[in-house]
Amino acid sequence: MNAKELLGQTPDQLRDSLVALKKEAFNLRFQQATNQLENTARMRNVRKDVARIKTVLVQKAAEAAK
C-alpha cells in the first residue's frame, strides 16, 4: 500500500482500513508471543501502513479545515 493509493480513498474508507490493520497488528502480536509467527516482516509492514493511513487522514483533515 502506498500513499498515492491512499490519497484516492475517502476518509471513511481510510478509517475502515485503519481498523482492519490494527486488528491484524493485534493478531500478529499474539502470534509472536506464542511463537507461531512465520513472517516477522509483516509486523513492520503493518505498522508502516498504519502510519501512512494516519498521515493521509491528517492531511485530508487539514485540507478540509482550509
C-alpha atoms as an extended CHARMM CRD file, in Angstrom:
* protein
*
        66  EXT
         1         1  MET       CA              0.0000000000        0.0000000000        0.0000000000  PROA      1               0.0000000000
         2         2  ASN       CA              1.4690000000        3.3430000000       -0.9860000000  PROA      2               0.0000000000
         3         3  ALA       CA              0.4610000000        6.9230000000       -0.2750000000  PROA      3               0.0000000000
         4         4  LYS       CA             -0.8590000000        7.5360000000       -3.8060000000  PROA      4               0.0000000000
         5         5  GLU       CA             -3.3840000000        4.7340000000       -3.3800000000  PROA      5               0.0000000000
         6         6  LEU       CA             -4.4460000000        6.1520000000       -0.0360000000  PROA      6               0.0000000000
         7         7  LEU       CA             -4.9390000000        9.6850000000       -1.3330000000  PROA      7               0.0000000000
         8         8  GLY       CA             -7.6400000000        8.4210000000       -3.6820000000  PROA      8               0.0000000000
         9         9  GLN       CA             -9.7170000000        6.9620000000       -0.8630000000  PROA      9               0.0000000000
        10        10  THR       CA            -12.3370000000        8.7130000000        1.2270000000  PROA      10              0.0000000000
        11        11  PRO       CA            -11.7380000000        9.3210000000        4.9430000000  PROA      11              0.0000000000
        12        12  ASP       CA            -14.3310000000        6.6570000000        5.8070000000  PROA      12              0.0000000000
        13        13  GLN       CA            -12.5240000000        4.0840000000        3.6860000000  PROA      13              0.0000000000
        14        14  LEU       CA             -9.2400000000        5.0640000000        5.3230000000  PROA      14              0.0000000000
        15        15  ARG       CA            -10.7120000000        4.6470000000        8.7960000000  PROA      15              0.0000000000
        16        16  ASP       CA            -12.0410000000        1.2070000000        7.8550000000  PROA      16              0.0000000000
        17        17  SER       CA             -8.5950000000        0.2160000000        6.5810000000  PROA      17              0.0000000000
        18        18  LEU       CA             -7.0410000000        1.5540000000        9.7600000000  PROA      18              0.0000000000
        19        19  VAL       CA             -9.3230000000       -0.5750000000       11.9270000000  PROA      19              0.0000000000
        20        20  ALA       CA             -8.5440000000       -3.6710000000        9.8720000000  PROA      20              0.0000000000
        21        21  LEU       CA             -4.7980000000       -3.0730000000       10.0980000000  PROA      21              0.0000000000
        22        22  LYS       CA             -4.9550000000       -2.5360000000       13.8460000000  PROA      22              0.0000000000
        23        23  LYS       CA             -6.8030000000       -5.8370000000       14.2330000000  PROA      23              0.0000000000
        24        24  GLU       CA             -4.1580000000       -7.5320000000       12.1170000000  PROA      24              0.0000000000
        25        25  ALA       CA             -1.3840000000       -5.9920000000       14.2150000000  PROA      25              0.0000000000
        26        26  PHE       CA             -3.1000000000       -7.2810000000       17.3570000000  PROA      26              0.0000000000
        27        27  ASN       CA             -3.2790000000      -10.7950000000       15.9160000000  PROA      27              0.0000000000
        28        28  LEU       CA              0.3380000000      -10.6420000000       14.8010000000  PROA      28              0.0000000000
        29        29  ARG       CA              1.4480000000       -9.6710000000       18.3030000000  PROA      29              0.0000000000
        30        30  PHE       CA             -0.3620000000      -12.6940000000       19.7160000000  PROA      30              0.0000000000
        31        31  GLN       CA              1.1990000000      -14.9650000000       17.1060000000  PROA      31              0.0000000000
        32        32  GLN       CA              4.6210000000      -13.6300000000       18.0110000000  PROA      32              0.0000000000
        33        33  ALA       CA              4.0170000000      -14.1730000000       21.7260000000  PROA      33              0.0000000000
        34        34  THR       CA              3.0700000000      -17.7930000000       21.1150000000  PROA      34              0.0000000000
        35        35  ASN       CA              5.9230000000      -18.3830000000       18.6440000000  PROA      35              0.0000000000
        36        36  GLN       CA              3.5130000000      -19.0250000000       15.7680000000  PROA      36              0.0000000000
        37        37  LEU       CA              4.5190000000      -16.0190000000       13.6740000000  PROA      37              0.0000000000
        38        38  GLU       CA              6.2510000000      -17.0580000000       10.4550000000  PROA      38              0.0000000000
        39        39  ASN       CA              6.6050000000      -13.7510000000        8.6210000000  PROA      39              0.0000000000
        40        40  THR       CA              8.0670000000      -11.3060000000       11.1100000000  PROA      40              0.0000000000
        41        41  ALA       CA              8.4500000000       -8.6240000000        8.4430000000  PROA      41              0.0000000000
        42        42  ARG       CA              4.6570000000       -8.3980000000        8.2130000000  PROA      42              0.0000000000
        43        43  MET       CA              4.5450000000       -6.6870000000       11.6310000000  PROA      43              0.0000000000
        44        44  ARG       CA              6.7780000000       -3.9030000000       10.3770000000  PROA      44              0.0000000000
        45        45  ASN       CA              4.7640000000       -3.5110000000        7.1780000000  PROA      45              0.0000000000
        46        46  VAL       CA              1.5090000000       -3.2630000000        9.1130000000  PROA      46              0.0000000000
        47        47  ARG       CA              2.9430000000       -0.5960000000       11.4340000000  PROA      47              0.0000000000
        48        48  LYS       CA              4.1530000000        1.4300000000        8.4620000000  PROA      48              0.0000000000
        49        49  ASP       CA              0.7840000000        1.1050000000        6.7160000000  PROA      49              0.0000000000
        50        50  VAL       CA             -0.9680000000        2.3400000000        9.8590000000  PROA      50              0.0000000000
        51        51  ALA       CA              1.3620000000        5.3450000000        9.9520000000  PROA      51              0.0000000000
        52        52  ARG       CA              0.7100000000        6.0800000000        6.2740000000  PROA      52              0.0000000000
        53        53  ILE       CA             -3.0410000000        5.9850000000        6.7600000000  PROA      53              0.0000000000
        54        54  LYS       CA             -2.8620000000        8.2510000000        9.8040000000  PROA      54              0.0000000000
        55        55  THR       CA             -0.6930000000       10.7070000000        7.8730000000  PROA      55              0.0000000000
        56        56  VAL       CA             -3.1250000000       10.8370000000        4.9590000000  PROA      56              0.0000000000
        57        57  LEU       CA             -6.0690000000       11.2880000000        7.3360000000  PROA      57              0.0000000000
        58        58  VAL       CA             -4.3410000000       14.2630000000        8.9620000000  PROA      58              0.0000000000
        59        59  GLN       CA             -3.5600000000       15.7370000000        5.5440000000  PROA      59              0.0000000000
        60        60  LYS       CA             -7.1720000000       15.3750000000        4.4370000000  PROA      60              0.0000000000
        61        61  ALA       CA             -8.4080000000       16.9670000000        7.6870000000  PROA      61              0.0000000000
        62        62  ALA       CA             -6.0350000000       19.8990000000        7.1690000000  PROA      62              0.0000000000
        63        63  GLU       CA             -7.2930000000       20.3740000000        3.6120000000  PROA      63              0.0000000000
        64        64  ALA       CA            -10.9000000000       20.2990000000        4.7950000000  PROA      64              0.0000000000
        65        65  ALA       CA            -10.1560000000       22.8890000000        7.5030000000  PROA      65              0.0000000000
        66        66  LYS       CA             -8.8880000000       25.4060000000        4.9490000000  PROA      66              0.0000000000
